């Protein structure tokens, strides 16, 4: 079971359709829009980004028995939805001296193409629109909350806060509502949202581990860095430096603490009694594997460090005699 | 016709084990670590590297604290994983 490549044909159709749609944009926007499409194209050589927003409709389509044509439409909407929120993020993250407001008009074109299929599929009084509103509100709150919590309340993130952070990607769940309502099973929205929230939390934690240097430089006290503070019994982010963070990674339980949450999320996915999504479970397994690999690599590097400097020199510079 | 033997990788363990087995080598290693490693293993230890050999006794042991290598690359770089979507 391959959560990406089992749907190569469908995703190829989706990306082709997105390219054709972008071809209808005013010419001044086309290059930038196509750059987005190329950068996040699952078929690009070296593509290593997350792809849940494109593939989730097909995974849910299998579980909920939704027509393949509808899954493709919703996946295409997912691409433009992703780009719309990328534009929002880019404008929100503008550094002093930068100017990104030119992206906003393009963002609006993405917004139209993201919402258009839903307007065709769901009447005004559909439950879908209530769910859509909820997800937009979750996203809006989450994007302000992290800054508000850390910089204003000066509170360090806890495990209970992770769901709010994961709601930075809440719009992914629009797919849950769409597929559940279309399959005639609106009661599935709750369980699907719980499972996708779990996956988004794991994805965020993996991002935190990967981006700790940049987060530290930018003063973002992520959950990962909050575990480093906990290791040293500190509450002041300003007390950290890169060396301390590295030592916490090698000699503390930082990675294990984060991995435990990912494992708990995996159990949640596997224990869903009625609306289990095998492809979502398979996708989440890649996160488990990533954390297991990370832990193993850290342990190997620690072991090498403990053998001492002369051993490391022999290993690196001259493994075999001349 | 025999298969060509792969040269053995020289590790710290091999260097130290030989000192436990070979008395003449042991004395040479203590007296002149770099010269002895060059002589026996054909490995040139750089001149800017200080190498000290110590020997435990029944009542004197050593705890060596390695240096923490802050410049090492941690296993992940930001390009290893994608966005949370």
Interface residues (C-beta under 8 A of the other chain):
Chain A: X48 X49 X50 X51 X52 X53 X82 X85 X166 X168 X169 X172 X200 X203 X204 X206 X207 X209 X210 X211 X213 X214 X242 X243 X246 X247 X249 X250 X290 X293 X294 X297 X298 X301 X305 X306 X307 X308 X309 X310 X311 X312 X313 X314 X315 X318 X319 X320 X321 X322
Chain B: X7 X8 X9 X10 X11 X12 X41 X42 X43 X44 X49 X51 X64 X66 X67 X68 X69 X70 X72 X74 X75 X76 X77 X78 X79 X80 X81 X82 X83 X84 X85
